[in-house]
Amino acid sequence: MKSVSLCRVILAVVLWVLVFVPCGCSSYEQPGETVAEGRRRHLRNARINQGELMADMDKFMQSDKPSKLTDKRIP
């Protein structure tokens, strides 16, 4: 019984290594894209994601709207 489950685990690991490792994580390039274009695309995506994260944090902390407090000094 243990050998059957061990064989399944080994088979799953071998399939994962043969299928997902070569074509899954390392294929970020687009056809006809240079290295510089890929780097610009990655930087642009990171910049957009950071901006959206900051907008979400501002909304959560309620600092995305102007304050309705007075700008006059009150003694």
mmCIF file of the N, C-alpha and C atoms, coordinates in Angstrom:
data_MODEL
# 
_entry.id   MODEL 
# 
loop_
_atom_site.group_PDB 
_atom_site.id 
_atom_site.type_symbol 
_atom_site.label_atom_id 
_atom_site.label_alt_id 
_atom_site.label_comp_id 
_atom_site.label_asym_id 
_atom_site.label_entity_id 
_atom_site.label_seq_id 
_atom_site.pdbx_PDB_ins_code 
_atom_site.Cartn_x 
_atom_site.Cartn_y 
_atom_site.Cartn_z 
_atom_site.occupancy 
_atom_site.B_iso_or_equiv 
_atom_site.pdbx_formal_charge 
_atom_site.auth_seq_id 
_atom_site.auth_comp_id 
_atom_site.auth_asym_id 
_atom_site.auth_atom_id 
_atom_site.pdbx_PDB_model_num 
ATOM 1   N N  . MET A 1 1  ? 0.821   -1.192 0.000   1.00 0.00 ? 1  MET A N  1 
ATOM 2   C CA . MET A 1 1  ? 0.000   0.000  0.000   1.00 0.00 ? 1  MET A CA 1 
ATOM 3   C C  . MET A 1 1  ? 0.866   1.257  0.000   1.00 0.00 ? 1  MET A C  1 
ATOM 4   N N  . LYS A 1 2  ? 1.930   1.267  0.811   1.00 0.00 ? 2  LYS A N  1 
ATOM 5   C CA . LYS A 1 2  ? 2.804   2.432  0.850   1.00 0.00 ? 2  LYS A CA 1 
ATOM 6   C C  . LYS A 1 2  ? 3.558   2.616  -0.458  1.00 0.00 ? 2  LYS A C  1 
ATOM 7   N N  . SER A 1 3  ? 3.914   1.507  -1.121  1.00 0.00 ? 3  SER A N  1 
ATOM 8   C CA . SER A 1 3  ? 4.668   1.629  -2.358  1.00 0.00 ? 3  SER A CA 1 
ATOM 9   C C  . SER A 1 3  ? 3.825   2.248  -3.472  1.00 0.00 ? 3  SER A C  1 
ATOM 10  N N  . VAL A 1 4  ? 2.527   2.006  -3.456  1.00 0.00 ? 4  VAL A N  1 
ATOM 11  C CA . VAL A 1 4  ? 1.662   2.596  -4.476  1.00 0.00 ? 4  VAL A CA 1 
ATOM 12  C C  . VAL A 1 4  ? 1.603   4.103  -4.296  1.00 0.00 ? 4  VAL A C  1 
ATOM 13  N N  . SER A 1 5  ? 1.422   4.580  -3.069  1.00 0.00 ? 5  SER A N  1 
ATOM 14  C CA . SER A 1 5  ? 1.352   6.019  -2.845  1.00 0.00 ? 5  SER A CA 1 
ATOM 15  C C  . SER A 1 5  ? 2.708   6.677  -3.086  1.00 0.00 ? 5  SER A C  1 
ATOM 16  N N  . LEU A 1 6  ? 3.794   5.984  -2.754  1.00 0.00 ? 6  LEU A N  1 
ATOM 17  C CA . LEU A 1 6  ? 5.123   6.523  -3.005  1.00 0.00 ? 6  LEU A CA 1 
ATOM 18  C C  . LEU A 1 6  ? 5.378   6.624  -4.512  1.00 0.00 ? 6  LEU A C  1 
ATOM 19  N N  . CYS A 1 7  ? 4.923   5.625  -5.269  1.00 0.00 ? 7  CYS A N  1 
ATOM 20  C CA . CYS A 1 7  ? 5.074   5.672  -6.726  1.00 0.00 ? 7  CYS A CA 1 
ATOM 21  C C  . CYS A 1 7  ? 4.281   6.831  -7.314  1.00 0.00 ? 7  CYS A C  1 
ATOM 22  N N  . ARG A 1 8  ? 3.096   7.079  -6.793  1.00 0.00 ? 8  ARG A N  1 
ATOM 23  C CA . ARG A 1 8  ? 2.288   8.200  -7.287  1.00 0.00 ? 8  ARG A CA 1 
ATOM 24  C C  . ARG A 1 8  ? 2.967   9.537  -6.991  1.00 0.00 ? 8  ARG A C  1 
ATOM 25  N N  . VAL A 1 9  ? 3.554   9.660  -5.825  1.00 0.00 ? 9  VAL A N  1 
ATOM 26  C CA . VAL A 1 9  ? 4.247   10.900 -5.467  1.00 0.00 ? 9  VAL A CA 1 
ATOM 27  C C  . VAL A 1 9  ? 5.446   11.110 -6.377  1.00 0.00 ? 9  VAL A C  1 
ATOM 28  N N  . ILE A 1 10 ? 6.217   10.074 -6.590  1.00 0.00 ? 10 ILE A N  1 
ATOM 29  C CA . ILE A 1 10 ? 7.391   10.172 -7.463  1.00 0.00 ? 10 ILE A CA 1 
ATOM 30  C C  . ILE A 1 10 ? 6.964   10.510 -8.885  1.00 0.00 ? 10 ILE A C  1 
ATOM 31  N N  . LEU A 1 11 ? 5.898   9.876  -9.377  1.00 0.00 ? 11 LEU A N  1 
ATOM 32  C CA . LEU A 1 11 ? 5.401   10.159 -10.715 1.00 0.00 ? 11 LEU A CA 1 
ATOM 33  C C  . LEU A 1 11 ? 4.920   11.609 -10.819 1.00 0.00 ? 11 LEU A C  1 
ATOM 34  N N  . ALA A 1 12 ? 4.246   12.096 -9.794  1.00 0.00 ? 12 ALA A N  1 
ATOM 35  C CA . ALA A 1 12 ? 3.765   13.479 -9.809  1.00 0.00 ? 12 ALA A CA 1 
ATOM 36  C C  . ALA A 1 12 ? 4.938   14.454 -9.840  1.00 0.00 ? 12 ALA A C  1 
ATOM 37  N N  . VAL A 1 13 ? 5.978   14.191 -9.064  1.00 0.00 ? 13 VAL A N  1 
ATOM 38  C CA . VAL A 1 13 ? 7.145   15.075 -9.036  1.00 0.00 ? 13 VAL A CA 1 
ATOM 39  C C  . VAL A 1 13 ? 7.852   15.060 -10.389 1.00 0.00 ? 13 VAL A C  1 
ATOM 40  N N  . VAL A 1 14 ? 8.002   13.904 -10.976 1.00 0.00 ? 14 VAL A N  1 
ATOM 41  C CA . VAL A 1 14 ? 8.668   13.799 -12.282 1.00 0.00 ? 14 VAL A CA 1 
ATOM 42  C C  . VAL A 1 14 ? 7.863   14.539 -13.351 1.00 0.00 ? 14 VAL A C  1 
ATOM 43  N N  . LEU A 1 15 ? 6.540   14.367 -13.353 1.00 0.00 ? 15 LEU A N  1 
ATOM 44  C CA . LEU A 1 15 ? 5.713   15.079 -14.325 1.00 0.00 ? 15 LEU A CA 1 
ATOM 45  C C  . LEU A 1 15 ? 5.785   16.580 -14.120 1.00 0.00 ? 15 LEU A C  1 
ATOM 46  N N  . TRP A 1 16 ? 5.790   17.006 -12.878 1.00 0.00 ? 16 TRP A N  1 
ATOM 47  C CA . TRP A 1 16 ? 5.874   18.439 -12.587 1.00 0.00 ? 16 TRP A CA 1 
ATOM 48  C C  . TRP A 1 16 ? 7.188   19.011 -13.117 1.00 0.00 ? 16 TRP A C  1 
ATOM 49  N N  . VAL A 1 17 ? 8.275   18.295 -12.880 1.00 0.00 ? 17 VAL A N  1 
ATOM 50  C CA . VAL A 1 17 ? 9.584   18.765 -13.336 1.00 0.00 ? 17 VAL A CA 1 
ATOM 51  C C  . VAL A 1 17 ? 9.654   18.786 -14.865 1.00 0.00 ? 17 VAL A C  1 
ATOM 52  N N  . LEU A 1 18 ? 9.101   17.778 -15.511 1.00 0.00 ? 18 LEU A N  1 
ATOM 53  C CA . LEU A 1 18 ? 9.190   17.702 -16.965 1.00 0.00 ? 18 LEU A CA 1 
ATOM 54  C C  . LEU A 1 18 ? 8.242   18.661 -17.677 1.00 0.00 ? 18 LEU A C  1 
ATOM 55  N N  . VAL A 1 19 ? 7.095   18.956 -17.088 1.00 0.00 ? 19 VAL A N  1 
ATOM 56  C CA . VAL A 1 19 ? 6.088   19.755 -17.778 1.00 0.00 ? 19 VAL A CA 1 
ATOM 57  C C  . VAL A 1 19 ? 6.122   21.217 -17.353 1.00 0.00 ? 19 VAL A C  1 
ATOM 58  N N  . PHE A 1 20 ? 6.036   21.481 -16.066 1.00 0.00 ? 20 PHE A N  1 
ATOM 59  C CA . PHE A 1 20 ? 5.843   22.849 -15.604 1.00 0.00 ? 20 PHE A CA 1 
ATOM 60  C C  . PHE A 1 20 ? 7.125   23.657 -15.479 1.00 0.00 ? 20 PHE A C  1 
ATOM 61  N N  . VAL A 1 21 ? 8.212   23.054 -15.151 1.00 0.00 ? 21 VAL A N  1 
ATOM 62  C CA . VAL A 1 21 ? 9.450   23.814 -14.969 1.00 0.00 ? 21 VAL A CA 1 
ATOM 63  C C  . VAL A 1 21 ? 9.961   24.394 -16.290 1.00 0.00 ? 21 VAL A C  1 
ATOM 64  N N  . PRO A 1 22 ? 10.069  23.615 -17.385 1.00 0.00 ? 22 PRO A N  1 
ATOM 65  C CA . PRO A 1 22 ? 10.605  24.207 -18.613 1.00 0.00 ? 22 PRO A CA 1 
ATOM 66  C C  . PRO A 1 22 ? 9.702   25.262 -19.248 1.00 0.00 ? 22 PRO A C  1 
ATOM 67  N N  . CYS A 1 23 ? 8.386   25.096 -19.166 1.00 0.00 ? 23 CYS A N  1 
ATOM 68  C CA . CYS A 1 23 ? 7.523   26.005 -19.911 1.00 0.00 ? 23 CYS A CA 1 
ATOM 69  C C  . CYS A 1 23 ? 6.672   26.900 -19.018 1.00 0.00 ? 23 CYS A C  1 
ATOM 70  N N  . GLY A 1 24 ? 6.693   26.721 -17.728 1.00 0.00 ? 24 GLY A N  1 
ATOM 71  C CA . GLY A 1 24 ? 5.799   27.484 -16.875 1.00 0.00 ? 24 GLY A CA 1 
ATOM 72  C C  . GLY A 1 24 ? 6.373   28.786 -16.392 1.00 0.00 ? 24 GLY A C  1 
ATOM 73  N N  . CYS A 1 25 ? 7.374   28.741 -15.582 1.00 0.00 ? 25 CYS A N  1 
ATOM 74  C CA . CYS A 1 25 ? 7.843   29.933 -14.882 1.00 0.00 ? 25 CYS A CA 1 
ATOM 75  C C  . CYS A 1 25 ? 8.821   30.777 -15.684 1.00 0.00 ? 25 CYS A C  1 
ATOM 76  N N  . SER A 1 26 ? 9.495   30.209 -16.636 1.00 0.00 ? 26 SER A N  1 
ATOM 77  C CA . SER A 1 26 ? 10.559  30.957 -17.298 1.00 0.00 ? 26 SER A CA 1 
ATOM 78  C C  . SER A 1 26 ? 10.145  31.570 -18.631 1.00 0.00 ? 26 SER A C  1 
ATOM 79  N N  . SER A 1 27 ? 8.899   31.451 -19.037 1.00 0.00 ? 27 SER A N  1 
ATOM 80  C CA . SER A 1 27 ? 8.508   31.952 -20.347 1.00 0.00 ? 27 SER A CA 1 
ATOM 81  C C  . SER A 1 27 ? 7.811   33.302 -20.216 1.00 0.00 ? 27 SER A C  1 
ATOM 82  N N  . TYR A 1 28 ? 8.548   34.309 -19.763 1.00 0.00 ? 28 TYR A N  1 
ATOM 83  C CA . TYR A 1 28 ? 7.992   35.651 -19.626 1.00 0.00 ? 28 TYR A CA 1 
ATOM 84  C C  . TYR A 1 28 ? 8.101   36.444 -20.924 1.00 0.00 ? 28 TYR A C  1 
ATOM 85  N N  . GLU A 1 29 ? 8.948   36.030 -21.811 1.00 0.00 ? 29 GLU A N  1 
ATOM 86  C CA . GLU A 1 29 ? 9.177   36.789 -23.031 1.00 0.00 ? 29 GLU A CA 1 
ATOM 87  C C  . GLU A 1 29 ? 7.990   36.642 -23.973 1.00 0.00 ? 29 GLU A C  1 
ATOM 88  N N  . GLN A 1 30 ? 7.720   37.698 -24.698 1.00 0.00 ? 30 GLN A N  1 
ATOM 89  C CA . GLN A 1 30 ? 6.710   37.676 -25.740 1.00 0.00 ? 30 GLN A CA 1 
ATOM 90  C C  . GLN A 1 30 ? 7.424   37.459 -27.072 1.00 0.00 ? 30 GLN A C  1 
ATOM 91  N N  . PRO A 1 31 ? 6.764   36.876 -28.038 1.00 0.00 ? 31 PRO A N  1 
ATOM 92  C CA . PRO A 1 31 ? 7.422   36.677 -29.342 1.00 0.00 ? 31 PRO A CA 1 
ATOM 93  C C  . PRO A 1 31 ? 7.814   38.013 -29.969 1.00 0.00 ? 31 PRO A C  1 
ATOM 94  N N  . GLY A 1 32 ? 9.034   38.122 -30.418 1.00 0.00 ? 32 GLY A N  1 
ATOM 95  C CA . GLY A 1 32 ? 9.516   39.329 -31.071 1.00 0.00 ? 32 GLY A CA 1 
ATOM 96  C C  . GLY A 1 32 ? 9.843   40.451 -30.114 1.00 0.00 ? 32 GLY A C  1 
ATOM 97  N N  . GLU A 1 33 ? 9.995   40.158 -28.841 1.00 0.00 ? 33 GLU A N  1 
ATOM 98  C CA . GLU A 1 33 ? 10.279  41.188 -27.839 1.00 0.00 ? 33 GLU A CA 1 
ATOM 99  C C  . GLU A 1 33 ? 11.756  41.130 -27.448 1.00 0.00 ? 33 GLU A C  1 
ATOM 100 N N  . THR A 1 34 ? 12.402  42.287 -27.433 1.00 0.00 ? 34 THR A N  1 
ATOM 101 C CA . THR A 1 34 ? 13.800  42.320 -27.018 1.00 0.00 ? 34 THR A CA 1 
ATOM 102 C C  . THR A 1 34 ? 13.881  42.308 -25.499 1.00 0.00 ? 34 THR A C  1 
ATOM 103 N N  . VAL A 1 35 ? 15.087  42.136 -25.001 1.00 0.00 ? 35 VAL A N  1 
ATOM 104 C CA . VAL A 1 35 ? 15.293  42.114 -23.551 1.00 0.00 ? 35 VAL A CA 1 
ATOM 105 C C  . VAL A 1 35 ? 14.941  43.470 -22.943 1.00 0.00 ? 35 VAL A C  1 
ATOM 106 N N  . ALA A 1 36 ? 15.308  44.545 -23.619 1.00 0.00 ? 36 ALA A N  1 
ATOM 107 C CA . ALA A 1 36 ? 15.007  45.888 -23.111 1.00 0.00 ? 36 ALA A CA 1 
ATOM 108 C C  . ALA A 1 36 ? 13.500  46.133 -23.057 1.00 0.00 ? 36 ALA A C  1 
ATOM 109 N N  . GLU A 1 37 ? 12.782  45.672 -24.078 1.00 0.00 ? 37 GLU A N  1 
ATOM 110 C CA . GLU A 1 37 ? 11.326  45.836 -24.082 1.00 0.00 ? 37 GLU A CA 1 
ATOM 111 C C  . GLU A 1 37 ? 10.680  45.023 -22.963 1.00 0.00 ? 37 GLU A C  1 
ATOM 112 N N  . GLY A 1 38 ? 11.180  43.824 -22.735 1.00 0.00 ? 38 GLY A N  1 
ATOM 113 C CA . GLY A 1 38 ? 10.657  43.003 -21.642 1.00 0.00 ? 38 GLY A CA 1 
ATOM 114 C C  . GLY A 1 38 ? 10.895  43.652 -20.292 1.00 0.00 ? 38 GLY A C  1 
ATOM 115 N N  . ARG A 1 39 ? 12.096  44.221 -20.128 1.00 0.00 ? 39 ARG A N  1 
ATOM 116 C CA . ARG A 1 39 ? 12.405  44.903 -18.855 1.00 0.00 ? 39 ARG A CA 1 
ATOM 117 C C  . ARG A 1 39 ? 11.499  46.114 -18.664 1.00 0.00 ? 39 ARG A C  1 
ATOM 118 N N  . ARG A 1 40 ? 11.277  46.896 -19.735 1.00 0.00 ? 40 ARG A N  1 
ATOM 119 C CA . ARG A 1 40 ? 10.370  48.056 -19.631 1.00 0.00 ? 40 ARG A CA 1 
ATOM 120 C C  . ARG A 1 40 ? 8.951   47.618 -19.275 1.00 0.00 ? 40 ARG A C  1 
ATOM 121 N N  . ARG A 1 41 ? 8.514   46.515 -19.863 1.00 0.00 ? 41 ARG A N  1 
ATOM 122 C CA . ARG A 1 41 ? 7.162   46.006 -19.569 1.00 0.00 ? 41 ARG A CA 1 
ATOM 123 C C  . ARG A 1 41 ? 7.051   45.586 -18.105 1.00 0.00 ? 41 ARG A C  1 
ATOM 124 N N  . HIS A 1 42 ? 8.078   44.922 -17.601 1.00 0.00 ? 42 HIS A N  1 
ATOM 125 C CA . HIS A 1 42 ? 8.074   44.497 -16.197 1.00 0.00 ? 42 HIS A CA 1 
ATOM 126 C C  . HIS A 1 42 ? 8.083   45.702 -15.264 1.00 0.00 ? 42 HIS A C  1 
ATOM 127 N N  . LEU A 1 43 ? 8.912   46.695 -15.572 1.00 0.00 ? 43 LEU A N  1 
ATOM 128 C CA . LEU A 1 43 ? 8.967   47.893 -14.735 1.00 0.00 ? 43 LEU A CA 1 
ATOM 129 C C  . LEU A 1 43 ? 7.644   48.656 -14.766 1.00 0.00 ? 43 LEU A C  1 
ATOM 130 N N  . ARG A 1 44 ? 7.021   48.720 -15.946 1.00 0.00 ? 44 ARG A N  1 
ATOM 131 C CA . ARG A 1 44 ? 5.732   49.404 -16.061 1.00 0.00 ? 44 ARG A CA 1 
ATOM 132 C C  . ARG A 1 44 ? 4.668   48.691 -15.237 1.00 0.00 ? 44 ARG A C  1 
ATOM 133 N N  . ASN A 1 45 ? 4.634   47.345 -15.310 1.00 0.00 ? 45 ASN A N  1 
ATOM 134 C CA . ASN A 1 45 ? 3.670   46.588 -14.517 1.00 0.00 ? 45 ASN A CA 1 
ATOM 135 C C  . ASN A 1 45 ? 3.901   46.784 -13.029 1.00 0.00 ? 45 ASN A C  1 
ATOM 136 N N  . ALA A 1 46 ? 5.154   46.787 -12.596 1.00 0.00 ? 46 ALA A N  1 
ATOM 137 C CA . ALA A 1 46 ? 5.464   47.000 -11.183 1.00 0.00 ? 46 ALA A CA 1 
ATOM 138 C C  . ALA A 1 46 ? 5.043   48.397 -10.746 1.00 0.00 ? 46 ALA A C  1 
ATOM 139 N N  . ARG A 1 47 ? 5.270   49.418 -11.599 1.00 0.00 ? 47 ARG A N  1 
ATOM 140 C CA . ARG A 1 47 ? 4.889   50.796 -11.274 1.00 0.00 ? 47 ARG A CA 1 
ATOM 141 C C  . ARG A 1 47 ? 3.360   50.931 -11.159 1.00 0.00 ? 47 ARG A C  1 
ATOM 142 N N  . ILE A 1 48 ? 2.636   50.302 -12.079 1.00 0.00 ? 48 ILE A N  1 
ATOM 143 C CA . ILE A 1 48 ? 1.177   50.350 -12.040 1.00 0.00 ? 48 ILE A CA 1 
ATOM 144 C C  . ILE A 1 48 ? 0.651   49.634 -10.799 1.00 0.00 ? 48 ILE A C  1 
ATOM 145 N N  . ASN A 1 49 ? 1.205   48.469 -10.495 1.00 0.00 ? 49 ASN A N  1 
ATOM 146 C CA . ASN A 1 49 ? 0.767   47.720 -9.313  1.00 0.00 ? 49 ASN A CA 1 
ATOM 147 C C  . ASN A 1 49 ? 1.038   48.501 -8.034  1.00 0.00 ? 49 ASN A C  1 
ATOM 148 N N  . GLN A 1 50 ? 2.187   49.172 -7.964  1.00 0.00 ? 50 GLN A N  1 
ATOM 149 C CA . GLN A 1 50 ? 2.504   49.963 -6.781  1.00 0.00 ? 50 GLN A CA 1 
ATOM 150 C C  . GLN A 1 50 ? 1.531   51.140 -6.644  1.00 0.00 ? 50 GLN A C  1 
ATOM 151 N N  . GLY A 1 51 ? 1.200   51.781 -7.752  1.00 0.00 ? 51 GLY A N  1 
ATOM 152 C CA . GLY A 1 51 ? 0.249   52.892 -7.707  1.00 0.00 ? 51 GLY A CA 1 
ATOM 153 C C  . GLY A 1 51 ? -1.132  52.445 -7.258  1.00 0.00 ? 51 GLY A C  1 
ATOM 154 N N  . GLU A 1 52 ? -1.573  51.288 -7.744  1.00 0.00 ? 52 GLU A N  1 
ATOM 155 C CA . GLU A 1 52 ? -2.872  50.773 -7.335  1.00 0.00 ? 52 GLU A CA 1 
ATOM 156 C C  . GLU A 1 52 ? -2.874  50.384 -5.860  1.00 0.00 ? 52 GLU A C  1 
ATOM 157 N N  . LEU A 1 53 ? -1.764  49.820 -5.387  1.00 0.00 ? 53 LEU A N  1 
ATOM 158 C CA . LEU A 1 53 ? -1.659  49.479 -3.974  1.00 0.00 ? 53 LEU A CA 1 
ATOM 159 C C  . LEU A 1 53 ? -1.713  50.725 -3.102  1.00 0.00 ? 53 LEU A C  1 
ATOM 160 N N  . MET A 1 54 ? -1.024  51.782 -3.512  1.00 0.00 ? 54 MET A N  1 
ATOM 161 C CA . MET A 1 54 ? -1.054  53.030 -2.753  1.00 0.00 ? 54 MET A CA 1 
ATOM 162 C C  . MET A 1 54 ? -2.451  53.641 -2.754  1.00 0.00 ? 54 MET A C  1 
ATOM 163 N N  . ALA A 1 55 ? -3.163  53.565 -3.885  1.00 0.00 ? 55 ALA A N  1 
ATOM 164 C CA . ALA A 1 55 ? -4.536  54.083 -3.950  1.00 0.00 ? 55 ALA A CA 1 
ATOM 165 C C  . ALA A 1 55 ? -5.452  53.292 -3.023  1.00 0.00 ? 55 ALA A C  1 
ATOM 166 N N  . ASP A 1 56 ? -5.272  51.978 -2.969  1.00 0.00 ? 56 ASP A N  1 
ATOM 167 C CA . ASP A 1 56 ? -6.081  51.162 -2.065  1.00 0.00 ? 56 ASP A CA 1 
ATOM 168 C C  . ASP A 1 56 ? -5.784  51.495 -0.607  1.00 0.00 ? 56 ASP A C  1 
ATOM 169 N N  . MET A 1 57 ? -4.506  51.717 -0.288  1.00 0.00 ? 57 MET A N  1 
ATOM 170 C CA . MET A 1 57 ? -4.152  52.076 1.091   1.00 0.00 ? 57 MET A CA 1 
ATOM 171 C C  . MET A 1 57 ? -4.716  53.443 1.469   1.00 0.00 ? 57 MET A C  1 
ATOM 172 N N  . ASP A 1 58 ? -4.680  54.398 0.522   1.00 0.00 ? 58 ASP A N  1 
ATOM 173 C CA . ASP A 1 58 ? -5.254  55.715 0.796   1.00 0.00 ? 58 ASP A CA 1 
ATOM 174 C C  . ASP A 1 58 ? -6.755  55.619 1.035   1.00 0.00 ? 58 ASP A C  1 
ATOM 175 N N  . LYS A 1 59 ? -7.431  54.795 0.254   1.00 0.00 ? 59 LYS A N  1 
ATOM 176 C CA . LYS A 1 59 ? -8.872  54.633 0.430   1.00 0.00 ? 59 LYS A CA 1 
ATOM 177 C C  . LYS A 1 59 ? -9.167  53.980 1.778   1.00 0.00 ? 59 LYS A C  1 
ATOM 178 N N  . PHE A 1 60 ? -8.383  52.977 2.165   1.00 0.00 ? 60 PHE A N  1 
ATOM 179 C CA . PHE A 1 60 ? -8.584  52.293 3.442   1.00 0.00 ? 60 PHE A CA 1 
ATOM 180 C C  . PHE A 1 60 ? -8.355  53.243 4.615   1.00 0.00 ? 60 PHE A C  1 
ATOM 181 N N  . MET A 1 61 ? -7.333  54.093 4.503   1.00 0.00 ? 61 MET A N  1 
ATOM 182 C CA . MET A 1 61 ? -7.023  55.024 5.593   1.00 0.00 ? 61 MET A CA 1 
ATOM 183 C C  . MET A 1 61 ? -7.816  56.329 5.468   1.00 0.00 ? 61 MET A C  1 
ATOM 184 N N  . GLN A 1 62 ? -8.702  56.403 4.485   1.00 0.00 ? 62 GLN A N  1 
ATOM 185 C CA . GLN A 1 62 ? -9.574  57.542 4.242   1.00 0.00 ? 62 GLN A CA 1 
ATOM 186 C C  . GLN A 1 62 ? -8.796  58.838 4.042   1.00 0.00 ? 62 GLN A C  1 
ATOM 187 N N  . SER A 1 63 ? -7.683  58.737 3.372   1.00 0.00 ? 63 SER A N  1 
ATOM 188 C CA . SER A 1 63 ? -6.909  59.935 3.059   1.00 0.00 ? 63 SER A CA 1 
ATOM 189 C C  . SER A 1 63 ? -6.972  60.262 1.570   1.00 0.00 ? 63 SER A C  1 
ATOM 190 N N  . ASP A 1 64 ? -7.911  59.647 0.848   1.00 0.00 ? 64 ASP A N  1 
ATOM 191 C CA . ASP A 1 64 ? -8.034  59.902 -0.575  1.00 0.00 ? 64 ASP A CA 1 
ATOM 192 C C  . ASP A 1 64 ? -8.959  61.076 -0.881  1.00 0.00 ? 64 ASP A C  1 
ATOM 193 N N  . LYS A 1 65 ? -9.674  61.575 0.130   1.00 0.00 ? 65 LYS A N  1 
ATOM 194 C CA . LYS A 1 65 ? -10.572 62.715 -0.065  1.00 0.00 ? 65 LYS A CA 1 
ATOM 195 C C  . LYS A 1 65 ? -10.034 63.906 0.720   1.00 0.00 ? 65 LYS A C  1 
ATOM 196 N N  . PRO A 1 66 ? -10.319 65.112 0.277   1.00 0.00 ? 66 PRO A N  1 
ATOM 197 C CA . PRO A 1 66 ? -9.847  66.272 1.017   1.00 0.00 ? 66 PRO A CA 1 
ATOM 198 C C  . PRO A 1 66 ? -10.547 66.373 2.389   1.00 0.00 ? 66 PRO A C  1 
ATOM 199 N N  . SER A 1 67 ? -9.817  66.915 3.334   1.00 0.00 ? 67 SER A N  1 
ATOM 200 C CA . SER A 1 67 ? -10.367 67.084 4.665   1.00 0.00 ? 67 SER A CA 1 
ATOM 201 C C  . SER A 1 67 ? -11.418 68.176 4.658   1.00 0.00 ? 67 SER A C  1 
ATOM 202 N N  . LYS A 1 68 ? -12.468 68.016 5.439   1.00 0.00 ? 68 LYS A N  1 
ATOM 203 C CA . LYS A 1 68 ? -13.511 69.028 5.543   1.00 0.00 ? 68 LYS A CA 1 
ATOM 204 C C  . LYS A 1 68 ? -13.285 69.896 6.771   1.00 0.00 ? 68 LYS A C  1 
ATOM 205 N N  . LEU A 1 69 ? -12.111 69.802 7.350   1.00 0.00 ? 69 LEU A N  1 
ATOM 206 C CA . LEU A 1 69 ? -11.782 70.654 8.484   1.00 0.00 ? 69 LEU A CA 1 
ATOM 207 C C  . LEU A 1 69 ? -11.464 72.052 7.982   1.00 0.00 ? 69 LEU A C  1 
ATOM 208 N N  . THR A 1 70 ? -11.632 73.015 8.834   1.00 0.00 ? 70 THR A N  1 
ATOM 209 C CA . THR A 1 70 ? -11.371 74.396 8.457   1.00 0.00 ? 70 THR A CA 1 
ATOM 210 C C  . THR A 1 70 ? -9.882  74.665 8.370   1.00 0.00 ? 70 THR A C  1 
ATOM 211 N N  . ASP A 1 71 ? -9.499  75.593 7.519   1.00 0.00 ? 71 ASP A N  1 
ATOM 212 C CA . ASP A 1 71 ? -8.091  75.978 7.432   1.00 0.00 ? 71 ASP A CA 1 
ATOM 213 C C  . ASP A 1 71 ? -7.829  77.218 8.272   1.00 0.00 ? 71 ASP A C  1 
ATOM 214 N N  . LYS A 1 72 ? -8.828  77.727 8.956   1.00 0.00 ? 72 LYS A N  1 
ATOM 215 C CA . LYS A 1 72 ? -8.681  78.887 9.846   1.00 0.00 ? 72 LYS A CA 1 
ATOM 216 C C  . LYS A 1 72 ? -8.222  78.432 11.213  1.00 0.00 ? 72 LYS A C  1 
ATOM 217 N N  . ARG A 1 73 ? -7.423  79.258 11.843  1.00 0.00 ? 73 ARG A N  1 
ATOM 218 C CA . ARG A 1 73 ? -6.997  78.955 13.215  1.00 0.00 ? 73 ARG A CA 1 
ATOM 219 C C  . ARG A 1 73 ? -8.084  79.349 14.176  1.00 0.00 ? 73 ARG A C  1 
ATOM 220 N N  . ILE A 1 74 ? -8.419  78.472 15.060  1.00 0.00 ? 74 ILE A N  1 
ATOM 221 C CA . ILE A 1 74 ? -9.439  78.749 16.069  1.00 0.00 ? 74 ILE A CA 1 
ATOM 222 C C  . ILE A 1 74 ? -8.729  78.861 17.422  1.00 0.00 ? 74 ILE A C  1 
ATOM 223 N N  . PRO A 1 75 ? -8.940  80.019 18.114  1.00 0.00 ? 75 PRO A N  1 
ATOM 224 C CA . PRO A 1 75 ? -8.222  80.195 19.401  1.00 0.00 ? 75 PRO A CA 1 
ATOM 225 C C  . PRO A 1 75 ? -8.743  79.284 20.498  1.00 0.00 ? 75 PRO A C  1 
# 
